[in-house]
């Protein structure tokens, strides 16, 4: 929180100069590709102030020195702190409807000889997205004998740990369609739910910076990367979507967030509507 005295002095708990915020923005961009706008200064202050308390620092001058030199591996904590993780099960439900009703029948025909599916949830946050995908796939009886693997990655190591545990408050799964709830184990004693092994075993969770080298080679049949690129500038988006195109199968599909689009970003995908894209031949 920011306080101003009668003389206009910054009365926050930890002084943050414009120079401090400029340095934070520069490091955030270099480490993650996230472009922080000036109007997010108060939000960033609030998130990083927790780190200053934890480290028992006096001001952001000290903190900027620590993160610029990565003392004690603080850059990872910095990245975790500035990353936004908002998600839910079956968020933007039309994407999952498309996978179930249109994409899976197509893949069942085209991949009948290999019976192999590879999916990537890029920016998976606390795991609701890849678990939702897994529930859709496991509910398809025709896929029961297929080799299915979902890679789920996120920049934030903390949310990856939570996703891997697969444990959520009961209210988080209230919006899950009834036909999928057989994949969720409910413990009414503590109001927690746990994802069952049937869906957990097809997902591999890994920490990954999308801007760094990717250890996986693919190809993927479809990729979910939703509400991630809105934090990147255009040049970073261009590079990222080109890399997605390179790691998809021919005519592979890409799902992005409702506030995102590929217009004037890349010509390698064709729009199918509702933020669903298919790789051009």
Order of alpha helices (4+ residues) and beta strands (2+ residues): alpha-alpha-alpha-alpha-alpha-alpha-beta-alpha-beta-alpha-beta-beta-beta-alpha-beta-beta-alpha-beta-beta-beta
